[in-house]
Amino acid sequence: MLIDHRTYTVKPGTMGSQLALYEEFGLVPQKRHLGEPLAFLITESGDVNTYVHIWVYRDAADRAARRAAMQADPEWQVYLQKTAEAGYLIGQRNNLMTSAPFAPVRR
């Protein structure tokens, strides 16, 4: 199992606007290709102005195939264009991870 832990940073004061944009234009096409996220979280303390989503894949090949299909989806391209135009996002960090043998991720 491969875990894709993605952290996004937005300009201060734009979290609500970025999440509304994602909910309206990005959520449906993303879930269509990637399935349900393991988690979608908004930071309350620490590195504020960040949100995290975590996706689970069988392996790297599964991740690559699903993400390629999503990138080819015209609806996803609309979201990417709108989020680029809005300019709320200022950073992104991705960590690909596997679970420890004694603590497997349960869906």
Buried (B, 14 or more C-beta within 10 A) or exposed (E): EBBBBBBBBBBEEBBEEBBEBBEEBBBEBBEBBBEEBBEBEEBEEEEEBBBBBBBBBEEEEEBEEBBEBBEEBEBBEEBEEBBEEBEBBEEEEEEEEEEEEEEEBEE
